[in-house]
Amino acid sequence: QVQFVESGGGLVQPGGSLRLSCAASGSIFRIYGMGWYRQAPGNQRELVAAITSEGQTNYGDSVKGRFTISRDNGKNTVYLQMNSLKPEDTAVYYCKIKVGLRDYWGQGTQVAVSS
């Protein structure tokens, strides 16, 4: 069993910044990949950013240069620094971790970008 604490979402004006965090706990021996996905109403869930246990990163095209993913292995926590936010970034953001061959999803946190 894996539990998550996600935080950092909220309402921000265009051009603003937010930092999401997702802390995992429970039956975790080792976390391999960690990542953030998002889903806007009427859209499929899409990759925002991912990071391997070695620190290699991958970003969705729409967020490259604006978002930065990082992780703290000692705290089983993944972060997403979001800068230069746009209205089209509005979505529910979910963290995902891979433990062994299994994926676990956080409960999601809402990000709204609006003036």
Disulfide bonds with the S-S distance in Angstrom:
Cys22-Cys95 1.96
